[in-house]
Amino acid sequence: MKQRKNHSPEFKAKVALEAIREEMTLAELSKKYGVHPTQIGTWKRAAIENMTTAFTRQGSALSK
């Protein structure tokens, strides 16, 4: 059986950022990095959803 690949957070962020830029399709990114397009889409969605945490102060509650 094939063993699962464990990708570093840095790798996931790099791929997600390229997906957000939309300079290449998910299929092209998939071929470039050897990751399934669905997985890239998941990383992209997670990056967009969690982007607000980069602009919050540590220890403060998120406000909407």
Predicted model as a PDB file, atoms N, CA, C, CB and O in Angstrom, pLDDT in the B-factor column:
MODEL        1                                                                  
ATOM      1  N   MET A   1       0.837  -1.178   0.000  1.00 78.00           N  
ATOM      2  CA  MET A   1       0.000   0.000   0.000  1.00 78.00           C  
ATOM      3  C   MET A   1       0.887   1.248   0.000  1.00 78.00           C  
ATOM      4  CB  MET A   1      -0.955  -0.005   1.218  1.00 78.00           C  
ATOM      5  O   MET A   1       1.957   1.258   0.609  1.00 78.00           O  
ATOM      6  N   LYS A   2       0.443   2.274  -0.672  1.00 78.00           N  
ATOM      7  CA  LYS A   2       1.197   3.521  -0.774  1.00 78.00           C  
ATOM      8  C   LYS A   2       1.045   4.332   0.515  1.00 78.00           C  
ATOM      9  CB  LYS A   2       0.722   4.349  -1.997  1.00 78.00           C  
ATOM     10  O   LYS A   2      -0.054   4.454   1.057  1.00 78.00           O  
ATOM     11  N   GLN A   3       2.155   4.879   0.995  1.00 84.00           N  
ATOM     12  CA  GLN A   3       2.131   5.670   2.211  1.00 84.00           C  
ATOM     13  C   GLN A   3       1.686   7.101   1.907  1.00 84.00           C  
ATOM     14  CB  GLN A   3       3.513   5.665   2.883  1.00 84.00           C  
ATOM     15  O   GLN A   3       1.996   7.643   0.846  1.00 84.00           O  
ATOM     16  N   ARG A   4       0.953   7.709   2.850  1.00 83.00           N  
ATOM     17  CA  ARG A   4       0.476   9.078   2.678  1.00 83.00           C  
ATOM     18  C   ARG A   4       1.621  10.068   2.697  1.00 83.00           C  
ATOM     19  CB  ARG A   4      -0.529   9.430   3.758  1.00 83.00           C  
ATOM     20  O   ARG A   4       2.628   9.871   3.378  1.00 83.00           O  
ATOM     21  N   LYS A   5       1.448  11.142   1.932  1.00 85.00           N  
ATOM     22  CA  LYS A   5       2.430  12.219   1.932  1.00 85.00           C  
ATOM     23  C   LYS A   5       2.044  13.210   3.031  1.00 85.00           C  
ATOM     24  CB  LYS A   5       2.508  12.925   0.528  1.00 85.00           C  
ATOM     25  O   LYS A   5       0.875  13.570   3.172  1.00 85.00           O  
ATOM     26  N   ASN A   6       3.023  13.638   3.794  1.00 91.00           N  
ATOM     27  CA  ASN A   6       2.799  14.681   4.798  1.00 91.00           C  
ATOM     28  C   ASN A   6       3.467  15.948   4.297  1.00 91.00           C  
ATOM     29  CB  ASN A   6       3.357  14.264   6.210  1.00 91.00           C  
ATOM     30  O   ASN A   6       4.692  16.027   4.202  1.00 91.00           O  
ATOM     31  N   HIS A   7       2.639  16.942   3.978  1.00 94.00           N  
ATOM     32  CA  HIS A   7       3.151  18.202   3.453  1.00 94.00           C  
ATOM     33  C   HIS A   7       3.312  19.197   4.594  1.00 94.00           C  
ATOM     34  CB  HIS A   7       2.212  18.768   2.361  1.00 94.00           C  
ATOM     35  O   HIS A   7       2.486  19.258   5.504  1.00 94.00           O  
ATOM     36  N   SER A   8       4.382  19.970   4.531  1.00 95.00           N  
ATOM     37  CA  SER A   8       4.642  20.967   5.566  1.00 95.00           C  
ATOM     38  C   SER A   8       3.660  22.130   5.423  1.00 95.00           C  
ATOM     39  CB  SER A   8       6.106  21.476   5.485  1.00 95.00           C  
ATOM     40  O   SER A   8       3.125  22.369   4.340  1.00 95.00           O  
ATOM     41  N   PRO A   9       3.429  22.844   6.514  1.00 94.00           N  
ATOM     42  CA  PRO A   9       2.563  24.027   6.431  1.00 94.00           C  
ATOM     43  C   PRO A   9       3.086  25.061   5.430  1.00 94.00           C  
ATOM     44  CB  PRO A   9       2.429  24.669   7.807  1.00 94.00           C  
ATOM     45  O   PRO A   9       2.300  25.747   4.776  1.00 94.00           O  
ATOM     46  N   GLU A  10       4.402  25.172   5.312  1.00 96.00           N  
ATOM     47  CA  GLU A  10       4.993  26.116   4.363  1.00 96.00           C  
ATOM     48  C   GLU A  10       4.653  25.740   2.930  1.00 96.00           C  
ATOM     49  CB  GLU A  10       6.509  26.175   4.541  1.00 96.00           C  
ATOM     50  O   GLU A  10       4.335  26.602   2.111  1.00 96.00           O  
ATOM     51  N   PHE A  11       4.723  24.433   2.630  1.00 97.00           N  
ATOM     52  CA  PHE A  11       4.383  23.942   1.291  1.00 97.00           C  
ATOM     53  C   PHE A  11       2.908  24.198   0.992  1.00 97.00           C  
ATOM     54  CB  PHE A  11       4.703  22.434   1.166  1.00 97.00           C  
ATOM     55  O   PHE A  11       2.563  24.663  -0.094  1.00 97.00           O  
ATOM     56  N   LYS A  12       2.041  23.893   1.954  1.00 96.00           N  
ATOM     57  CA  LYS A  12       0.599  24.108   1.771  1.00 96.00           C  
ATOM     58  C   LYS A  12       0.300  25.574   1.526  1.00 96.00           C  
ATOM     59  CB  LYS A  12      -0.184  23.611   2.994  1.00 96.00           C  
ATOM     60  O   LYS A  12      -0.507  25.911   0.659  1.00 96.00           O  
ATOM     61  N   ALA A  13       0.952  26.456   2.292  1.00 95.00           N  
ATOM     62  CA  ALA A  13       0.737  27.893   2.132  1.00 95.00           C  
ATOM     63  C   ALA A  13       1.196  28.369   0.763  1.00 95.00           C  
ATOM     64  CB  ALA A  13       1.468  28.667   3.225  1.00 95.00           C  
ATOM     65  O   ALA A  13       0.528  29.182   0.125  1.00 95.00           O  
ATOM     66  N   LYS A  14       2.334  27.862   0.314  1.00 97.00           N  
ATOM     67  CA  LYS A  14       2.865  28.251  -0.996  1.00 97.00           C  
ATOM     68  C   LYS A  14       1.914  27.838  -2.119  1.00 97.00           C  
ATOM     69  CB  LYS A  14       4.249  27.622  -1.221  1.00 97.00           C  
ATOM     70  O   LYS A  14       1.635  28.628  -3.021  1.00 97.00           O  
ATOM     71  N   VAL A  15       1.423  26.612  -2.065  1.00 97.00           N  
ATOM     72  CA  VAL A  15       0.504  26.114  -3.088  1.00 97.00           C  
ATOM     73  C   VAL A  15      -0.828  26.864  -3.018  1.00 97.00           C  
ATOM     74  CB  VAL A  15       0.276  24.594  -2.919  1.00 97.00           C  
ATOM     75  O   VAL A  15      -1.386  27.243  -4.048  1.00 97.00           O  
ATOM     76  N   ALA A  16      -1.334  27.076  -1.802  1.00 97.00           N  
ATOM     77  CA  ALA A  16      -2.601  27.793  -1.635  1.00 97.00           C  
ATOM     78  C   ALA A  16      -2.501  29.220  -2.166  1.00 97.00           C  
ATOM     79  CB  ALA A  16      -3.015  27.811  -0.157  1.00 97.00           C  
ATOM     80  O   ALA A  16      -3.432  29.719  -2.798  1.00 97.00           O  
ATOM     81  N   LEU A  17      -1.372  29.874  -1.907  1.00 96.00           N  
ATOM     82  CA  LEU A  17      -1.180  31.240  -2.394  1.00 96.00           C  
ATOM     83  C   LEU A  17      -1.176  31.286  -3.914  1.00 96.00           C  
ATOM     84  CB  LEU A  17       0.123  31.822  -1.851  1.00 96.00           C  
ATOM     85  O   LEU A  17      -1.752  32.195  -4.513  1.00 96.00           O  
ATOM     86  N   GLU A  18      -0.535  30.318  -4.533  1.00 97.00           N  
ATOM     87  CA  GLU A  18      -0.557  30.257  -6.007  1.00 97.00           C  
ATOM     88  C   GLU A  18      -1.976  30.027  -6.511  1.00 97.00           C  
ATOM     89  CB  GLU A  18       0.377  29.136  -6.525  1.00 97.00           C  
ATOM     90  O   GLU A  18      -2.369  30.585  -7.535  1.00 97.00           O  
ATOM     91  N   ALA A  19      -2.745  29.210  -5.800  1.00 97.00           N  
ATOM     92  CA  ALA A  19      -4.129  28.951  -6.202  1.00 97.00           C  
ATOM     93  C   ALA A  19      -4.978  30.213  -6.051  1.00 97.00           C  
ATOM     94  CB  ALA A  19      -4.730  27.800  -5.366  1.00 97.00           C  
ATOM     95  O   ALA A  19      -5.839  30.491  -6.886  1.00 97.00           O  
ATOM     96  N   ILE A  20      -4.734  30.973  -4.987  1.00 96.00           N  
ATOM     97  CA  ILE A  20      -5.481  32.213  -4.765  1.00 96.00           C  
ATOM     98  C   ILE A  20      -5.178  33.220  -5.872  1.00 96.00           C  
ATOM     99  CB  ILE A  20      -5.138  32.816  -3.383  1.00 96.00           C  
ATOM    100  O   ILE A  20      -6.073  33.937  -6.320  1.00 96.00           O  
ATOM    101  N   ARG A  21      -3.936  33.275  -6.309  1.00 96.00           N  
ATOM    102  CA  ARG A  21      -3.541  34.205  -7.379  1.00 96.00           C  
ATOM    103  C   ARG A  21      -4.212  33.887  -8.707  1.00 96.00           C  
ATOM    104  CB  ARG A  21      -2.036  34.182  -7.559  1.00 96.00           C  
ATOM    105  O   ARG A  21      -4.378  34.775  -9.544  1.00 96.00           O  
ATOM    106  N   GLU A  22      -4.598  32.639  -8.908  1.00 95.00           N  
ATOM    107  CA  GLU A  22      -5.300  32.167 -10.111  1.00 95.00           C  
ATOM    108  C   GLU A  22      -4.534  32.431 -11.398  1.00 95.00           C  
ATOM    109  CB  GLU A  22      -6.652  32.821 -10.200  1.00 95.00           C  
ATOM    110  O   GLU A  22      -5.137  32.686 -12.441  1.00 95.00           O  
ATOM    111  N   GLU A  23      -3.199  32.370 -11.330  1.00 96.00           N  
ATOM    112  CA  GLU A  23      -2.393  32.486 -12.539  1.00 96.00           C  
ATOM    113  C   GLU A  23      -2.340  31.156 -13.288  1.00 96.00           C  
ATOM    114  CB  GLU A  23      -0.977  32.956 -12.194  1.00 96.00           C  
ATOM    115  O   GLU A  23      -2.082  31.120 -14.491  1.00 96.00           O  
ATOM    116  N   MET A  24      -2.587  30.066 -12.563  1.00 95.00           N  
ATOM    117  CA  MET A  24      -2.635  28.719 -13.143  1.00 95.00           C  
ATOM    118  C   MET A  24      -3.910  28.051 -12.646  1.00 95.00           C  
ATOM    119  CB  MET A  24      -1.357  27.870 -12.760  1.00 95.00           C  
ATOM    120  O   MET A  24      -4.425  28.395 -11.582  1.00 95.00           O  
ATOM    121  N   THR A  25      -4.418  27.093 -13.423  1.00 95.00           N  
ATOM    122  CA  THR A  25      -5.598  26.355 -13.001  1.00 95.00           C  
ATOM    123  C   THR A  25      -5.203  25.363 -11.908  1.00 95.00           C  
ATOM    124  CB  THR A  25      -6.257  25.624 -14.205  1.00 95.00           C  
ATOM    125  O   THR A  25      -4.022  25.082 -11.706  1.00 95.00           O  
ATOM    126  N   LEU A  26      -6.215  24.834 -11.205  1.00 96.00           N  
ATOM    127  CA  LEU A  26      -5.935  23.824 -10.184  1.00 96.00           C  
ATOM    128  C   LEU A  26      -5.298  22.589 -10.809  1.00 96.00           C  
ATOM    129  CB  LEU A  26      -7.222  23.436  -9.441  1.00 96.00           C  
ATOM    130  O   LEU A  26      -4.450  21.944 -10.192  1.00 96.00           O  
ATOM    131  N   ALA A  27      -5.701  22.262 -12.021  1.00 96.00           N  
ATOM    132  CA  ALA A  27      -5.119  21.104 -12.709  1.00 96.00           C  
ATOM    133  C   ALA A  27      -3.634  21.332 -13.005  1.00 96.00           C  
ATOM    134  CB  ALA A  27      -5.882  20.818 -14.020  1.00 96.00           C  
ATOM    135  O   ALA A  27      -2.818  20.424 -12.849  1.00 96.00           O  
ATOM    136  N   GLU A  28      -3.296  22.539 -13.429  1.00 97.00           N  
ATOM    137  CA  GLU A  28      -1.896  22.861 -13.698  1.00 97.00           C  
ATOM    138  C   GLU A  28      -1.063  22.842 -12.414  1.00 97.00           C  
ATOM    139  CB  GLU A  28      -1.789  24.233 -14.374  1.00 97.00           C  
ATOM    140  O   GLU A  28       0.059  22.334 -12.399  1.00 97.00           O  
ATOM    141  N   LEU A  29      -1.623  23.400 -11.340  1.00 97.00           N  
ATOM    142  CA  LEU A  29      -0.924  23.374 -10.051  1.00 97.00           C  
ATOM    143  C   LEU A  29      -0.764  21.938  -9.552  1.00 97.00           C  
ATOM    144  CB  LEU A  29      -1.684  24.218  -9.007  1.00 97.00           C  
ATOM    145  O   LEU A  29       0.258  21.582  -8.965  1.00 97.00           O  
ATOM    146  N   SER A  30      -1.779  21.133  -9.792  1.00 97.00           N  
ATOM    147  CA  SER A  30      -1.737  19.729  -9.396  1.00 97.00           C  
ATOM    148  C   SER A  30      -0.585  19.001 -10.070  1.00 97.00           C  
ATOM    149  CB  SER A  30      -3.055  19.042  -9.732  1.00 97.00           C  
ATOM    150  O   SER A  30       0.154  18.250  -9.434  1.00 97.00           O  
ATOM    151  N   LYS A  31      -0.448  19.234 -11.348  1.00 97.00           N  
ATOM    152  CA  LYS A  31       0.631  18.609 -12.110  1.00 97.00           C  
ATOM    153  C   LYS A  31       1.995  19.138 -11.655  1.00 97.00           C  
ATOM    154  CB  LYS A  31       0.437  18.860 -13.619  1.00 97.00           C  
ATOM    155  O   LYS A  31       2.956  18.376 -11.548  1.00 97.00           O  
ATOM    156  N   LYS A  32       2.074  20.435 -11.389  1.00 97.00           N  
ATOM    157  CA  LYS A  32       3.332  21.067 -10.990  1.00 97.00           C  
ATOM    158  C   LYS A  32       3.834  20.549  -9.641  1.00 97.00           C  
ATOM    159  CB  LYS A  32       3.157  22.578 -10.928  1.00 97.00           C  
ATOM    160  O   LYS A  32       5.027  20.296  -9.471  1.00 97.00           O  
ATOM    161  N   TYR A  33       2.904  20.394  -8.673  1.00 96.00           N  
ATOM    162  CA  TYR A  33       3.294  20.033  -7.315  1.00 96.00           C  
ATOM    163  C   TYR A  33       3.006  18.576  -6.939  1.00 96.00           C  
ATOM    164  CB  TYR A  33       2.598  20.929  -6.356  1.00 96.00           C  
ATOM    165  O   TYR A  33       3.422  18.129  -5.870  1.00 96.00           O  
ATOM    166  N   GLY A  34       2.308  17.836  -7.787  1.00 95.00           N  
ATOM    167  CA  GLY A  34       2.015  16.436  -7.490  1.00 95.00           C  
ATOM    168  C   GLY A  34       0.995  16.258  -6.378  1.00 95.00           C  
ATOM    169  O   GLY A  34       1.075  15.308  -5.600  1.00 95.00           O  
ATOM    170  N   VAL A  35       0.035  17.176  -6.306  1.00 96.00           N  
ATOM    171  CA  VAL A  35      -1.016  17.133  -5.294  1.00 96.00           C  
ATOM    172  C   VAL A  35      -2.360  17.145  -6.023  1.00 96.00           C  
ATOM    173  CB  VAL A  35      -0.896  18.341  -4.283  1.00 96.00           C  
ATOM    174  O   VAL A  35      -2.510  17.821  -7.041  1.00 96.00           O  
ATOM    175  N   HIS A  36      -3.336  16.398  -5.504  1.00 96.00           N  
ATOM    176  CA  HIS A  36      -4.650  16.322  -6.141  1.00 96.00           C  
ATOM    177  C   HIS A  36      -5.314  17.700  -6.156  1.00 96.00           C  
ATOM    178  CB  HIS A  36      -5.549  15.299  -5.409  1.00 96.00           C  
ATOM    179  O   HIS A  36      -5.212  18.443  -5.180  1.00 96.00           O  
ATOM    180  N   PRO A  37      -5.995  18.050  -7.255  1.00 97.00           N  
ATOM    181  CA  PRO A  37      -6.649  19.367  -7.353  1.00 97.00           C  
ATOM    182  C   PRO A  37      -7.645  19.639  -6.223  1.00 97.00           C  
ATOM    183  CB  PRO A  37      -7.366  19.480  -8.680  1.00 97.00           C  
ATOM    184  O   PRO A  37      -7.764  20.778  -5.769  1.00 97.00           O  
ATOM    185  N   THR A  38      -8.352  18.618  -5.770  1.00 97.00           N  
ATOM    186  CA  THR A  38      -9.304  18.795  -4.672  1.00 97.00           C  
ATOM    187  C   THR A  38      -8.578  19.218  -3.404  1.00 97.00           C  
ATOM    188  CB  THR A  38     -10.097  17.499  -4.425  1.00 97.00           C  
ATOM    189  O   THR A  38      -9.075  20.054  -2.650  1.00 97.00           O  
ATOM    190  N   GLN A  39      -7.399  18.640  -3.166  1.00 96.00           N  
ATOM    191  CA  GLN A  39      -6.615  18.992  -1.988  1.00 96.00           C  
ATOM    192  C   GLN A  39      -6.144  20.437  -2.072  1.00 96.00           C  
ATOM    193  CB  GLN A  39      -5.415  18.048  -1.836  1.00 96.00           C  
ATOM    194  O   GLN A  39      -6.156  21.152  -1.071  1.00 96.00           O  
ATOM    195  N   ILE A  40      -5.736  20.865  -3.239  1.00 97.00           N  
ATOM    196  CA  ILE A  40      -5.311  22.256  -3.433  1.00 97.00           C  
ATOM    197  C   ILE A  40      -6.484  23.198  -3.165  1.00 97.00           C  
ATOM    198  CB  ILE A  40      -4.759  22.471  -4.871  1.00 97.00           C  
ATOM    199  O   ILE A  40      -6.317  24.239  -2.529  1.00 97.00           O  
ATOM    200  N   GLY A  41      -7.662  22.834  -3.649  1.00 97.00           N  
ATOM    201  CA  GLY A  41      -8.862  23.634  -3.397  1.00 97.00           C  
ATOM    202  C   GLY A  41      -9.181  23.735  -1.915  1.00 97.00           C  
ATOM    203  O   GLY A  41      -9.616  24.784  -1.440  1.00 97.00           O  
ATOM    204  N   THR A  42      -8.967  22.646  -1.180  1.00 96.00           N  
ATOM    205  CA  THR A  42      -9.197  22.636   0.267  1.00 96.00           C  
ATOM    206  C   THR A  42      -8.215  23.567   0.969  1.00 96.00           C  
ATOM    207  CB  THR A  42      -9.070  21.204   0.829  1.00 96.00           C  
ATOM    208  O   THR A  42      -8.603  24.330   1.854  1.00 96.00           O  
ATOM    209  N   TRP A  43      -6.936  23.507   0.574  1.00 97.00           N  
ATOM    210  CA  TRP A  43      -5.927  24.388   1.163  1.00 97.00           C  
ATOM    211  C   TRP A  43      -6.229  25.847   0.845  1.00 97.00           C  
ATOM    212  CB  TRP A  43      -4.527  24.016   0.656  1.00 97.00           C  
ATOM    213  O   TRP A  43      -6.055  26.718   1.697  1.00 97.00           O  
ATOM    214  N   LYS A  44      -6.682  26.116  -0.380  1.00 96.00           N  
ATOM    215  CA  LYS A  44      -7.019  27.481  -0.798  1.00 96.00           C  
ATOM    216  C   LYS A  44      -8.169  28.024   0.047  1.00 96.00           C  
ATOM    217  CB  LYS A  44      -7.393  27.516  -2.302  1.00 96.00           C  
ATOM    218  O   LYS A  44      -8.109  29.152   0.536  1.00 96.00           O  
ATOM    219  N   ARG A  45      -9.206  27.220   0.216  1.00 96.00           N  
ATOM    220  CA  ARG A  45     -10.370  27.624   0.999  1.00 96.00           C  
ATOM    221  C   ARG A  45      -9.973  27.881   2.462  1.00 96.00           C  
ATOM    222  CB  ARG A  45     -11.473  26.542   0.921  1.00 96.00           C  
ATOM    223  O   ARG A  45     -10.415  28.860   3.064  1.00 96.00           O  
ATOM    224  N   ALA A  46      -9.141  26.999   3.026  1.00 95.00           N  
ATOM    225  CA  ALA A  46      -8.685  27.166   4.407  1.00 95.00           C  
ATOM    226  C   ALA A  46      -7.855  28.430   4.562  1.00 95.00           C  
ATOM    227  CB  ALA A  46      -7.874  25.952   4.852  1.00 95.00           C  
ATOM    228  O   ALA A  46      -7.979  29.137   5.561  1.00 95.00           O  
ATOM    229  N   ALA A  47      -7.011  28.717   3.583  1.00 95.00           N  
ATOM    230  CA  ALA A  47      -6.173  29.914   3.638  1.00 95.00           C  
ATOM    231  C   ALA A  47      -7.032  31.175   3.616  1.00 95.00           C  
ATOM    232  CB  ALA A  47      -5.176  29.929   2.465  1.00 95.00           C  
ATOM    233  O   ALA A  47      -6.781  32.114   4.373  1.00 95.00           O  
ATOM    234  N   ILE A  48      -8.027  31.196   2.765  1.00 94.00           N  
ATOM    235  CA  ILE A  48      -8.906  32.370   2.667  1.00 94.00           C  
ATOM    236  C   ILE A  48      -9.714  32.542   3.948  1.00 94.00           C  
ATOM    237  CB  ILE A  48      -9.854  32.241   1.455  1.00 94.00           C  
ATOM    238  O   ILE A  48      -9.858  33.659   4.445  1.00 94.00           O  
ATOM    239  N   GLU A  49     -10.241  31.445   4.485  1.00 93.00           N  
ATOM    240  CA  GLU A  49     -11.057  31.515   5.702  1.00 93.00           C  
ATOM    241  C   GLU A  49     -10.248  31.954   6.913  1.00 93.00           C  
ATOM    242  CB  GLU A  49     -11.696  30.167   5.979  1.00 93.00           C  
ATOM    243  O   GLU A  49     -10.778  32.627   7.798  1.00 93.00           O  
ATOM    244  N   ASN A  50      -8.979  31.585   6.966  1.00 92.00           N  
ATOM    245  CA  ASN A  50      -8.150  31.889   8.131  1.00 92.00           C  
ATOM    246  C   ASN A  50      -7.268  33.119   7.942  1.00 92.00           C  
ATOM    247  CB  ASN A  50      -7.289  30.707   8.457  1.00 92.00           C  
ATOM    248  O   ASN A  50      -6.420  33.410   8.787  1.00 92.00           O  
ATOM    249  N   MET A  51      -7.458  33.831   6.858  1.00 90.00           N  
ATOM    250  CA  MET A  51      -6.638  34.998   6.569  1.00 90.00           C  
ATOM    251  C   MET A  51      -6.819  36.101   7.610  1.00 90.00           C  
ATOM    252  CB  MET A  51      -6.968  35.533   5.191  1.00 90.00           C  
ATOM    253  O   MET A  51      -5.874  36.839   7.890  1.00 90.00           O  
ATOM    254  N   THR A  52      -7.986  36.225   8.176  1.00 86.00           N  
ATOM    255  CA  THR A  52      -8.242  37.298   9.141  1.00 86.00           C  
ATOM    256  C   THR A  52      -7.388  37.160  10.395  1.00 86.00           C  
ATOM    257  CB  THR A  52      -9.710  37.314   9.524  1.00 86.00           C  
ATOM    258  O   THR A  52      -7.107  38.161  11.054  1.00 86.00           O  
ATOM    259  N   THR A  53      -6.972  35.952  10.739  1.00 86.00           N  
ATOM    260  CA  THR A  53      -6.156  35.768  11.935  1.00 86.00           C  
ATOM    261  C   THR A  53      -4.795  36.440  11.797  1.00 86.00           C  
ATOM    262  CB  THR A  53      -5.976  34.287  12.224  1.00 86.00           C  
ATOM    263  O   THR A  53      -4.157  36.751  12.803  1.00 86.00           O  
ATOM    264  N   ALA A  54      -4.352  36.661  10.590  1.00 83.00           N  
ATOM    265  CA  ALA A  54      -3.069  37.337  10.377  1.00 83.00           C  
ATOM    266  C   ALA A  54      -3.148  38.808  10.775  1.00 83.00           C  
ATOM    267  CB  ALA A  54      -2.637  37.213   8.909  1.00 83.00           C  
ATOM    268  O   ALA A  54      -2.117  39.435  11.017  1.00 83.00           O  
ATOM    269  N   PHE A  55      -4.344  39.361  10.845  1.00 85.00           N  
ATOM    270  CA  PHE A  55      -4.523  40.771  11.139  1.00 85.00           C  
ATOM    271  C   PHE A  55      -5.142  41.023  12.511  1.00 85.00           C  
ATOM    272  CB  PHE A  55      -5.373  41.398  10.081  1.00 85.00           C  
ATOM    273  O   PHE A  55      -5.558  42.145  12.801  1.00 85.00           O  
ATOM    274  N   THR A  56      -5.208  40.000  13.358  1.00 81.00           N  
ATOM    275  CA  THR A  56      -5.741  40.176  14.694  1.00 81.00           C  
ATOM    276  C   THR A  56      -4.599  40.182  15.689  1.00 81.00           C  
ATOM    277  CB  THR A  56      -6.759  39.073  15.034  1.00 81.00           C  
ATOM    278  O   THR A  56      -3.549  39.582  15.456  1.00 81.00           O  
ATOM    279  N   ARG A  57      -4.813  40.857  16.784  1.00 77.00           N  
ATOM    280  CA  ARG A  57      -3.808  40.890  17.839  1.00 77.00           C  
ATOM    281  C   ARG A  57      -3.869  39.573  18.614  1.00 77.00           C  
ATOM    282  CB  ARG A  57      -4.028  42.113  18.790  1.00 77.00           C  
ATOM    283  O   ARG A  57      -4.937  38.993  18.808  1.00 77.00           O  
ATOM    284  N   GLN A  58      -2.717  39.131  19.041  1.00 69.00           N  
ATOM    285  CA  GLN A  58      -2.650  37.900  19.782  1.00 69.00           C  
ATOM    286  C   GLN A  58      -3.360  38.071  21.130  1.00 69.00           C  
ATOM    287  CB  GLN A  58      -1.187  37.467  19.976  1.00 69.00           C  
ATOM    288  O   GLN A  58      -3.146  39.060  21.832  1.00 69.00           O  
ATOM    289  N   GLY A  59      -4.202  37.102  21.481  1.00 59.00           N  
ATOM    290  CA  GLY A  59      -4.907  37.141  22.737  1.00 59.00           C  
ATOM    291  C   GLY A  59      -6.247  37.860  22.689  1.00 59.00           C  
ATOM    292  O   GLY A  59      -7.030  37.752  23.632  1.00 59.00           O  
ATOM    293  N   SER A  60      -6.527  38.584  21.625  1.00 56.00           N  
ATOM    294  CA  SER A  60      -7.816  39.271  21.544  1.00 56.00           C  
ATOM    295  C   SER A  60      -8.840  38.366  20.855  1.00 56.00           C  
ATOM    296  CB  SER A  60      -7.676  40.619  20.780  1.00 56.00           C  
ATOM    297  O   SER A  60      -8.495  37.535  20.014  1.00 56.00           O  
ATOM    298  N   ALA A  61     -10.083  38.545  21.227  1.00 56.00           N  
ATOM    299  CA  ALA A  61     -11.167  37.747  20.634  1.00 56.00           C  
ATOM    300  C   ALA A  61     -11.519  38.300  19.264  1.00 56.00           C  
ATOM    301  CB  ALA A  61     -12.421  37.738  21.553  1.00 56.00           C  
ATOM    302  O   ALA A  61     -11.455  39.508  19.035  1.00 56.00           O  
ATOM    303  N   LEU A  62     -11.891  37.408  18.356  1.00 52.00           N  
ATOM    304  CA  LEU A  62     -12.328  37.853  17.030  1.00 52.00           C  
ATOM    305  C   LEU A  62     -13.691  38.508  17.143  1.00 52.00           C  
ATOM    306  CB  LEU A  62     -12.375  36.670  16.029  1.00 52.00           C  
ATOM    307  O   LEU A  62     -14.581  37.970  17.802  1.00 52.00           O  
ATOM    308  N   SER A  63     -13.868  39.640  16.525  1.00 53.00           N  
ATOM    309  CA  SER A  63     -15.160  40.312  16.532  1.00 53.00           C  
ATOM    310  C   SER A  63     -15.683  40.390  15.113  1.00 53.00           C  
ATOM    311  CB  SER A  63     -15.056  41.722  17.157  1.00 53.00           C  
ATOM    312  O   SER A  63     -14.922  40.537  14.157  1.00 53.00           O  
ATOM    313  N   LYS A  64     -16.999  40.288  14.994  1.00 52.00           N  
ATOM    314  CA  LYS A  64     -17.633  40.329  13.681  1.00 52.00           C  
ATOM    315  C   LYS A  64     -18.540  41.505  13.583  1.00 52.00           C  
ATOM    316  CB  LYS A  64     -18.401  39.059  13.402  1.00 52.00           C  
ATOM    317  O   LYS A  64     -19.170  41.714  12.546  1.00 52.00           O  
TER     318      LYS A  64                                                      
ENDMDL                                                                          
END                                                                             
